[in-house]
Amino acid sequence: MIRVVLVDDQTLVRQGIRGLLELVPDIEVVGEASDGADALEKVPALRPDVLLLDIRMPRLSGIAVLEALRLANALPPTLVLTTFDDGDAAIAAIKAGAKGLMLKDVSLEDLTQAVRALADNRTAFQPAMTESLIAAIQRGPVPSLDGDTGEALTAREKEVLHLICAGYSNKEIADLLMLAEGTVKNHVSNLLLKLDARDRTRAALKALQQGHLG
């Protein structure tokens, strides 16, 4: 059972998401918080497997919650949900530790897939949010995340990288490109090495920053 905590200042939104997730047999909502300050009290105590977090809230924003929980070493895998297609906020959320980003109009199927991905230590990015993220990076410089090896990517690695940025799992990438999942894992490992990135999220950000997806 995947234990989830919901954080959103809108009661109807929380109730709606909770009602939908209660239809899913392997996901359990173990707590709710009505704003950022409330979240800082409840999340460390409940220790959820996945945190669903709004960005724009009174008292403390979702970004501030991410940063505070990370500094306290109490940040669970976090999926940011927002009604705003805001690339700048998306970048800030990722830098603060979010592992996934989705708009609140996401389908239940996509939401549950994202929750399962984060519980499995993977990332989840809705394509619409990925597009806004790319646009935000193109508007201005992004602070360097790691060193730049400058090593060229192969055509296949770029294909895999595009799909990573769109939030696809290794299995989904394998299906789309008609490759063995082990082959995709090898491509991902090569990408992390070439981009000098510790994980898929930082690899995606660095790829966008360095223009590998142009």
Steps between C-alpha positions, in 0.01 A plus 500: 500500500637844399441752779422852374460841665307778319593866548270762344332810642179438304273260689304393194821419312629287787168321534482441126851356476447290812172365364667398176798337669270304732384316187852365449569180697876545548495866613394625843462868596631509858478874559419847371636848562323826420807717448878497505542554873255219573698276264825559690334363814323201346735364232795411730260334745308300238808404293308436175642311205391783267406863563251677270570871535343820369739782405295810580372502860465749787752527784758281325520418129562151367854605411565607859357169625732305272804694614412474870431127488818439300711693751339297781578177311126424504406549134317201348480457121283797407261552209416868453147567378406843368230676304764726349704400196793686654845399379686727742317345796573155356872572491489629859310190611752266339792689650328474840468122469176415317509170309193563285283779358142485375207732436192446716291408197701180462300179457470251786693244296793739447491612862511145636780410259694801627444405864620147432803631312606722790441219751733291282770771518433625146393838366174608336457807280183579307581596138322835540724585795807387308415745222468788746827395662678513164350843427609634839857383448508649151394839640814535705807334651467219750759471779747222431408173670820303454808509285464484121689215341427627148481140374273465197181296521409242239175528303349214702607658829327822395181304427515342844575838656194661338282227651663532842417873491140408419486283813500154340635199692766267362233243412287759322804626308587143404148445367494826305843447342454122462811424705573260783457662841859405584620692195309808615655468847843498336414815304379670818822404681706642211294820508556546873872448448528737203291769666675449835160482669403301808145414392249527216353829619836677506591340168184643343566846638862495394409378152262792462757742637774380266282493189510125441129502411513771238 
